[in-house]
Amino acid sequence: MAELKGGFQLRLIQQEEEQAAPEIQRRKGRDAELLEQQRELILTRFVYYGRKNRYTYDYILSMLEKEFFLKAMTLGDIVQQNSQKLADIRREKLTLRQLKKKWGWIVWEP
């Protein structure tokens, strides 16, 4: 590169670096995969409380509210919007051992 003066040379170098570096696109906000995992765990806990302990809908939502730090209304929306996934989880009939294996950090027994 020819000897150029001051800022012009610096700008040319920056342009070359920008063109050479691959552009990484970053999305702001919450990660979709993590949100899906959270939804799956919420739905699994919902089924667990309903099946194992036979709690009422409102009581289950109040328990989940304490576990996930989400409002009962938000949790109710998650349950309603994911009715197909909820049905799939119910059909799976996961054992306590399977639940502990998948989510070992969660307490599955009262």
Backbone hydrogen bonds, N-H to C=O, Kabsch-Sander energy under -0.5 kcal/mol:
donor,donor_aa,acceptor,acceptor_aa,energy
4,L,2,A,-0.6
8,F,5,K,-1.1
9,Q,5,K,-0.8
9,Q,6,G,-0.6
10,L,6,G,-1.3
11,R,7,G,-2.4
12,L,8,F,-1.9
13,I,9,Q,-2.1
14,Q,10,L,-2.4
15,Q,11,R,-2.2
16,E,12,L,-2.1
17,E,13,I,-2.3
18,E,14,Q,-2.4
19,Q,15,Q,-2.1
20,A,16,E,-2.0
21,A,17,E,-2.3
25,Q,23,E,-0.6
26,R,24,I,-0.6
35,L,31,D,-2.2
36,E,32,A,-2.1
37,Q,33,E,-2.0
38,Q,34,L,-2.4
39,R,35,L,-2.6
40,E,36,E,-2.4
41,L,37,Q,-2.2
42,I,38,Q,-2.6
43,L,39,R,-2.7
44,T,40,E,-2.3
45,R,41,L,-2.7
46,F,42,I,-2.3
47,V,43,L,-2.3
48,Y,44,T,-2.7
49,Y,45,R,-2.9
50,G,46,F,-2.0
51,R,47,V,-2.9
52,K,48,Y,-2.6
53,N,48,Y,-0.7
53,N,49,Y,-0.9
55,Y,49,Y,-1.4
60,I,56,T,-2.6
61,L,57,Y,-2.3
62,S,58,D,-2.0
63,M,59,Y,-1.9
64,L,60,I,-2.7
65,E,61,L,-2.1
66,K,62,S,-1.2
67,E,63,M,-1.7
68,F,64,L,-2.9
69,F,65,E,-1.2
70,L,65,E,-0.6
75,L,71,K,-2.4
76,G,72,A,-2.7
77,D,73,M,-2.1
78,I,74,T,-2.3
79,V,75,L,-2.4
80,Q,76,G,-2.5
81,Q,77,D,-2.9
82,N,78,I,-1.2
83,S,80,Q,-0.9
86,L,82,N,-2.5
87,A,83,S,-2.2
88,D,84,Q,-2.1
89,I,85,K,-2.4
90,R,86,L,-2.4
91,R,87,A,-2.2
92,E,88,D,-1.7
93,K,89,I,-1.1
99,L,95,T,-2.4
100,K,96,L,-2.4
101,K,97,R,-2.0
102,K,98,Q,-2.3
103,W,99,L,-2.8
106,I,103,W,-1.5
108,W,106,I,-0.7
